[in-house]
């Protein structure tokens, strides 16, 4: 009988510990792993033209969701999407991503390259990352026109920001 009570007590204690872990705030490294997953999923959604699903990542810090027009984005197809730069803020709650996107307009067929600067933020309550910036601006005048399928040049160097750790990596 005593063994049965100890087992029940041990199981209840283990269950309380598991439930308690779910409400603990995530550390910077945990948020970085979640960021990698969110950025990769967003990249795949944009790459394959699921703009309505990608728009679910767009949200302001005050909770307002994306309300833009997705019809314009549907006129374009992405041929390549590469993450060129990913900088996590020192506090681990914001990130700056530079993506190089090659795409074409369905009616034109000319490959263009777009450097998309994305500002991500972490929602501690929902324990997930959101994108503060809009979907890529396909067809803008700043795009680089590529005759045929070619590789893009290097992305623009990121501008330094106060809250982002922009120290150069140590060389061996």
N, C-alpha and C positions, 0 to 999 in steps of 0.2 A: 504494500500500500504506500509506504513511504517513497519507494522508487517511482511509482506512478505520479505522485504529487511533485517530486523533483523534476520529472520529465515535463510535466505540464508547465511548471514554473520556468524551466529552461526554454521551452518553446515560446512561451509568452514573452520572455525577456528578449529572445532572438527576434521575434516579430516586432517588438517595440523598437529595437535598434534599427531594423530595416526600414520601418516607417519613419523614424527620426532622420535617417540618412537622406530620405527623399526631400526633406524640408531644409536641409543644410545648403547654404550658398555655395556655389561652385567657385573653385579657385581659378587663377589666371590660366593655368595649363589646361584645366578642364574646359574653360571657355574657348581656348585656342583650338582644341579638338572639335568642339561644336562649330566654331567658325569655319574650319576646314570643310566639315561636312555640309554646312549651309552654302558656302561658296561653290563647292563642287556640284551640289544639286542644282543651284541656280544656273551655273554654267551649262549643265546638261539640258535644262529646260529651255534656255535661250538657244543653245546650239540646235536643238531639234524643233524649234518653233512653237513650243508650248508657252506662249507669252501670257496667257490667262493664268496659268499655274505659277509662272515666274513672278507675276504681279502680286501674288500672295505674300511674297517676301518684302514688299514695299510698304513701309509704315513709318509715320512720324513718331517722335518720342512721346507726343501727347496722345497717341493711340489712333490718330486718324489714318485710315487705310487709303490705298491708292484708288484714285477716281478718274484716271486718265483714259484716253481713247486707245483701245487696242487695235482698231481697224488699220491704222497706219503701219504698225509693226507687222501685221499679217501680209503686207505687200513685199516683205523681204525674206530671204532665206540665208541663214548663216552657214558658211562653208568651213570655218575654223574659228575656234574660241580658245585663247590661251591666256592664262594668268601670268602676267609679266612681273608683277610686284605685289607683295602682300606685307603690310606693315601693321602690327598690332600696337595699340597705345600702351604706354607704361602701366596704366591701371587695368588693362585687359578688357575694357568695356567698349572700346571703339576700334575700328580698323579701317584702313584705307587700302583699296584694291585697285590695281590698274590692269584692265583686261584689253587684249588686242583681239579685235573681232573682224574677221573677213566675211563679207556678205555680198549679196547682189539683190537688186530689185527684180522682181519677177518679169516685168515688162522690158527691162533694159538688158539684163544679162552681163553687166560690167561689174567685175569684182572690185570692191572698195574695202579699205581698211579703216577701222574706227578704233581710237584709243579711248576706252570708256573708264572714267574715274568713278569709283564707287565708294561711298561712305557707309559703313555698316555700324550698327550699334547693338549692344546686348541688353535684352530685357530680362532682368533678374527675376521678376515675378513669373514670367512664362518660361524662363530658362531656355531662351532661343535668341537667335540673331535675326535682325531685320535690316533692310536696306533703306537708307534715308534718301538716296538719289533715285531718279526715275529710270525706267527702262532705257536701254541704249537709244541714242538719237540717230536712227538710221536715216540716210539720205541728207545729212547736214552738209553744209558747204565746207566744213573743216575736214571732211573725209578725204583720204588719199585714194585717188583712182588708180586701179591696177588693170592694165590691159591683159586679160586672160587670168589664169590662176597662177599666182606667184606668191612667194613668201614675203612677209612684211619686214620692214626694217626694225631697228630697236625702238622700244617705246620711249616716250619722253621721260626724262629724269624726274622723279617725284620731288615736289617742292617741300622743303623742310616745314614741319609743323611742331608746335610747342609740345603737345601731349604725346607725340609719337616718338618712339626711340629710333632716331635716325643715325645712330652712331655707326661708323663703318665696321664691318666684320673684321675680326682679328685675322691676320695672315700668319700662316705657319712659318 
